[in-house]
C-alpha cells in the first residue's frame, strides 16, 4: 500500500521544484525528502520526477500521480478541517498569519493580550509577505490587506489602513520637493516587491510618481521605513507606524481618481473552522482590537497633510 506521507513529499517537490525548497516547506532535512521520493518511485516501479535545469518536473506517469495525489490531499484536508471544526475545547493552538506590515505593530500586541481571557489558547503568529492557504491548513486565521475571492473562505472587513508618502528631511534637501505634475522626475522610490499582500501601496506610488526611479524594492515594511529614514528615497508607508517615527516627513499628495491611499483590513477564516471555539475567540478578539483602533489606523481627514520637518 502507498504511504500517504510519501505522496505528501512528492507533492511538495512537484510544487516547489526542488528538494531544498520542499524540505523548507515540510520542515525536514533535504535528505529525508530525497529518500521519500525514492521510496515512492520504488513502490510504484516508475520514475515520477525528472531533474532539469528548471527544477524537478513531473514525468508522464508523475503527472497522473500528481493529479490523483492532489485529490487525496484535498479529501484529507477536508476531513481534518471537519474534525477541527467539531472540537469544542476552548484550548489548543490557533495559527494566525498576516502581512509583516501589521504583524509587529498591530496583530502581535493584540494577540499578546488574548491569554488574559483565554489562558489555554496558544497562538502561533506567522508573519508572511505572501498569503498562506487556509484551505491547505497552513494557518487557521489570516489578517489580510486585500479581499480574497475563494468560495470556501469567510471574510469580514474589520478596518481600514491608511498610508502616505514619506521621506527624510535630508533627502528632501538634496532632491527638492516633489513635482507631481512632472511625475516626480529626479526622485528615487522605495517600493514593495510584487506578489506580497500589501502591494496596493506600490500601485498608488507608481501612479503618483511615474517618472521617479526605483532605487530599492523590499517585501518588508520595516525595511522600507528604515531605508526612507536614512535618505534612501520616497516610500509609501502605513501611517500608524510612520506618523510617529522621528526622522520622517509625510508629504502632501494630490488626490488620484483611480486610487486612494488606504486599504481594507480583512479577517479571513475557512468556513469549516469559523465556529471552532478557540478560533472563534481569536477572531472576536482581533475584530474588537482592530475596531477600537480605527482612528489610529485610518487618521481623520482634517489632519494637516504636510507634516512639519524635524
C-alpha positions as CSV (number, residue, x, y, z in Angstrom):
1,X,0.0,0.0,0.0
2,X,1.1,3.6,-0.7
3,X,2.3,5.7,2.2
4,X,0.4,9.0,2.3
5,X,3.5,10.7,3.7
6,X,5.4,9.7,0.6
7,X,2.7,11.3,-1.6
8,X,2.9,14.4,0.6
9,X,6.6,14.7,0.0
10,X,6.1,14.1,-3.7
11,X,3.5,16.9,-3.9
12,X,5.9,19.3,-2.1
13,X,8.8,18.5,-4.6
14,X,6.5,18.8,-7.6
15,X,5.1,22.2,-6.4
16,X,8.4,23.7,-5.2
17,X,10.6,22.3,-8.0
18,X,13.5,21.4,-5.7
19,X,14.4,19.2,-2.8
20,X,15.7,22.1,-0.7
21,X,12.5,24.2,-1.1
22,X,10.3,21.2,-0.4
23,X,12.4,20.4,2.7
24,X,11.8,24.0,4.0
25,X,8.1,23.7,3.4
26,X,7.9,20.4,5.3
27,X,10.4,21.4,8.0
28,X,12.6,18.3,7.4
29,X,16.1,17.6,6.1
30,X,16.7,17.7,2.4
31,X,18.0,14.1,2.5
32,X,14.6,13.0,4.0
33,X,12.8,14.5,1.1
34,X,15.0,12.6,-1.4
35,X,14.5,9.3,0.5
36,X,10.8,9.7,0.5
37,X,10.7,10.4,-3.3
38,X,12.9,7.3,-3.9
39,X,10.6,5.2,-1.7
40,X,7.5,6.3,-3.6
41,X,9.1,5.7,-7.0
42,X,10.3,2.2,-5.8
43,X,6.8,1.3,-4.6
44,X,5.2,2.3,-7.9
45,X,8.1,1.0,-10.1
46,X,8.2,4.2,-12.2
47,X,10.1,7.5,-12.3
48,X,7.8,10.3,-11.2
49,X,10.0,13.4,-11.5
50,X,12.8,14.4,-13.8
51,X,15.5,16.8,-12.6
52,X,16.0,19.6,-15.2
53,X,17.8,23.0,-15.2
54,X,14.4,24.5,-14.3
55,X,13.9,22.1,-11.4
56,X,12.1,18.9,-10.8
57,X,9.3,18.3,-13.4
58,X,6.7,15.5,-13.5
59,X,7.1,12.7,-16.0
60,X,4.1,11.5,-17.8
61,X,3.4,9.0,-15.0
62,X,4.3,11.6,-12.5
63,X,1.6,13.9,-13.9
64,X,-1.0,11.2,-13.4
65,X,0.1,10.6,-9.8
66,X,0.2,14.3,-9.1
67,X,-3.5,14.7,-10.1
68,X,-4.5,11.7,-8.0
69,X,-2.4,12.9,-5.1
70,X,-4.0,16.3,-5.1
71,X,-7.4,14.7,-4.9
72,X,-6.3,12.6,-1.9
73,X,-4.8,15.7,-0.3
74,X,-8.0,17.7,-0.8
75,X,-10.1,15.0,0.8
76,X,-7.6,14.5,3.7
77,X,-7.6,18.3,4.4
78,X,-11.3,18.5,4.3
79,X,-11.5,15.6,6.8
80,X,-9.0,17.4,9.1
81,X,-11.0,20.7,8.9
82,X,-14.2,18.9,9.8
83,X,-12.6,17.3,12.8
84,X,-11.1,20.6,13.9
85,X,-14.4,22.3,13.4
86,X,-16.1,20.0,15.9
87,X,-13.5,20.5,18.6
88,X,-15.4,22.2,21.4
89,X,-12.5,22.9,23.7
90,X,-11.5,26.5,24.5
91,X,-7.9,25.3,24.3
92,X,-5.2,24.4,21.9
93,X,-3.2,26.1,19.1
94,X,-4.5,28.8,16.7
95,X,-2.3,29.7,13.8
96,X,-2.6,33.3,12.6
97,X,-0.9,34.7,9.6
98,X,-0.7,38.3,8.4
99,X,1.4,40.7,6.4
100,X,4.7,41.8,8.1
101,X,3.4,45.4,7.8
102,X,0.9,44.8,10.6
103,X,2.4,41.8,12.4
104,X,4.6,43.5,14.9
105,X,2.7,46.7,15.4
106,X,-1.0,45.6,15.4
107,X,-1.6,41.8,15.4
108,X,1.2,40.9,17.8
109,X,0.1,43.3,20.6
110,X,-3.5,42.2,20.0
111,X,-2.9,38.5,20.4
112,X,-0.4,39.1,23.2
113,X,-3.4,40.1,25.4
114,X,-5.6,37.1,24.4
115,X,-4.2,35.0,27.3
116,X,-5.8,37.3,29.8
117,X,-9.2,35.9,29.0
118,X,-8.3,32.7,27.3
119,X,-5.1,31.3,29.1
120,X,-5.4,27.9,27.4
121,X,-5.2,29.1,23.8
122,X,-1.8,29.1,22.3
123,X,-1.2,31.4,19.4
124,X,1.2,30.7,16.5
125,X,1.8,34.1,14.8
126,X,3.2,33.7,11.3
127,X,4.2,37.0,9.6
128,X,4.5,36.3,5.9
129,X,4.7,38.6,2.9
130,X,2.7,36.1,0.9
131,X,-0.7,34.7,1.7
132,X,-0.7,31.3,3.3
133,X,-3.5,28.9,2.4
134,X,-6.3,28.3,4.9
135,X,-7.7,25.5,2.7
136,X,-4.4,23.7,2.9
137,X,-4.3,24.3,6.7
138,X,-1.2,26.4,6.6
139,X,-3.0,28.7,9.0
140,X,-6.4,28.9,10.8
141,X,-6.9,32.7,10.6
142,X,-5.5,35.3,8.1
143,X,-5.4,39.0,8.6
144,X,-5.1,40.3,5.0
145,X,-4.7,43.7,3.3
146,X,-6.7,42.6,0.2
147,X,-10.0,40.8,-0.1
148,X,-9.8,37.2,-1.1
149,X,-12.3,35.6,-3.5
150,X,-12.1,31.9,-2.7
151,X,-15.6,30.4,-2.2
152,X,-14.6,28.3,0.8
153,X,-13.5,31.3,3.0
154,X,-15.5,33.5,5.3
155,X,-14.3,37.1,5.0
156,X,-15.0,40.2,7.2
157,X,-13.7,43.7,6.8
158,X,-12.7,44.9,10.2
159,X,-10.9,48.2,9.5
160,X,-9.0,50.4,7.1
161,X,-5.3,51.0,6.9
162,X,-4.2,54.4,5.6
163,X,-0.8,55.0,4.1
164,X,1.1,58.1,2.9
165,X,4.2,59.3,1.1
166,X,7.3,59.8,3.3
167,X,10.9,60.9,3.0
168,X,13.6,62.1,5.4
169,X,14.3,65.9,5.7
170,X,17.9,65.2,4.4
171,X,16.6,63.5,1.3
172,X,14.2,66.4,0.5
173,X,17.0,68.9,1.0
174,X,19.1,67.1,-1.6
175,X,16.4,66.3,-4.1
176,X,13.9,69.0,-3.6
177,X,10.1,68.9,-3.2
178,X,8.1,66.5,-5.3
179,X,6.7,67.9,-8.5
180,X,3.7,65.6,-9.1
181,X,2.8,67.3,-12.4
182,X,6.3,66.3,-13.7
183,X,5.8,62.7,-12.3
184,X,8.4,63.3,-9.5
185,X,11.3,63.2,-12.0
186,X,14.7,63.1,-10.3
187,X,13.4,61.3,-7.3
188,X,14.1,57.7,-6.0
189,X,11.4,55.3,-4.8
190,X,11.4,52.6,-2.2
191,X,8.7,50.1,-3.4
192,X,7.2,46.8,-2.4
193,X,8.1,43.6,-4.2
194,X,5.4,42.1,-6.4
195,X,3.3,39.2,-5.1
196,X,3.1,40.4,-1.5
197,X,-0.1,41.1,0.5
198,X,0.2,44.9,0.7
199,X,1.2,45.6,-2.9
200,X,-1.6,48.1,-3.3
201,X,0.8,50.7,-1.9
202,X,3.1,50.1,-4.9
203,X,0.2,50.8,-7.3
204,X,-0.5,54.1,-5.6
205,X,3.1,55.1,-5.6
206,X,3.6,54.2,-9.3
207,X,0.7,56.4,-10.4
208,X,1.8,59.2,-8.1
209,X,5.4,59.3,-9.2
210,X,5.7,57.6,-12.7
211,X,8.9,59.3,-13.7
212,X,10.8,58.6,-10.4
213,X,13.4,55.9,-10.5
214,X,13.0,52.8,-8.3
215,X,16.1,52.6,-6.1
216,X,15.0,49.8,-3.8
217,X,12.4,47.0,-3.6
218,X,11.6,45.0,-0.5
219,X,8.9,42.7,1.0
220,X,9.4,44.3,4.4
221,X,7.6,47.4,5.5
222,X,10.1,47.8,8.4
223,X,13.0,47.7,5.9
224,X,11.3,50.3,3.7
225,X,10.8,52.6,6.7
226,X,14.4,52.2,7.8
227,X,15.7,53.0,4.3
228,X,13.5,56.1,4.0
229,X,14.8,57.4,7.3
230,X,18.3,57.1,6.0
231,X,17.5,59.1,2.9
232,X,17.0,56.3,0.5
233,X,14.1,57.8,-1.3
234,X,10.3,58.3,-1.2
235,X,8.4,55.5,0.4
236,X,4.7,54.6,0.8
237,X,4.3,53.7,4.4
238,X,1.4,52.9,6.7
239,X,0.5,56.0,8.7
240,X,0.0,54.4,12.1
241,X,3.7,53.5,12.0
242,X,5.3,56.2,10.0
243,X,3.5,59.2,11.5
244,X,5.1,58.7,14.9
245,X,8.5,57.9,13.5
246,X,11.1,60.6,14.1
247,X,13.2,61.5,11.1
248,X,10.4,61.1,8.6
249,X,8.2,63.7,6.9
250,X,4.8,62.9,5.5
251,X,4.4,64.7,2.2
252,X,1.3,66.4,0.8
253,X,0.0,64.4,-2.1
254,X,-2.7,65.1,-4.8
255,X,-5.8,63.0,-4.9
256,X,-5.8,60.4,-7.6
257,X,-9.0,59.5,-9.4
258,X,-8.3,55.7,-9.6
259,X,-6.5,55.0,-6.3
260,X,-6.8,56.1,-2.7
261,X,-4.0,55.9,-0.1
262,X,-5.7,53.2,2.0
263,X,-6.6,49.6,2.0
264,X,-9.0,47.4,3.9
265,X,-8.1,45.1,6.7
266,X,-9.8,41.7,6.1
267,X,-10.2,38.9,8.7
268,X,-10.4,35.6,6.9
269,X,-11.2,32.0,8.2
270,X,-12.1,28.8,6.4
271,X,-15.8,28.1,6.6
272,X,-15.2,24.7,8.2
273,X,-13.4,26.3,11.2
274,X,-15.3,29.5,11.9
275,X,-17.3,28.1,14.7
276,X,-14.5,26.2,16.4
277,X,-14.5,27.8,19.9
278,X,-10.8,28.7,20.2
279,X,-10.7,30.0,16.6
280,X,-13.9,32.0,17.2
281,X,-12.4,33.5,20.4
282,X,-9.3,34.6,18.4
283,X,-11.5,36.1,15.6
284,X,-13.6,38.1,18.1
285,X,-10.5,39.3,19.9
286,X,-8.8,40.5,16.7
287,X,-12.0,42.2,15.5
288,X,-12.6,44.1,18.7
289,X,-8.9,45.2,19.0
290,X,-8.7,46.5,15.4
291,X,-12.0,48.3,15.5
292,X,-11.1,50.1,18.7
293,X,-8.0,51.5,16.9
294,X,-9.9,52.7,13.9
295,X,-8.9,56.4,14.2
296,X,-5.3,55.4,14.7
297,X,-5.2,53.1,11.7
298,X,-7.1,55.5,9.4
299,X,-6.4,59.0,10.7
300,X,-9.2,61.6,10.2
301,X,-9.0,63.7,7.0
302,X,-8.8,67.0,8.8
303,X,-5.3,66.4,10.0
304,X,-2.5,68.6,8.4
305,X,-1.5,66.9,5.1
306,X,2.1,68.2,5.3
307,X,4.0,67.2,8.4
308,X,6.5,69.7,9.8
309,X,10.1,68.8,9.3
310,X,12.1,67.7,12.3
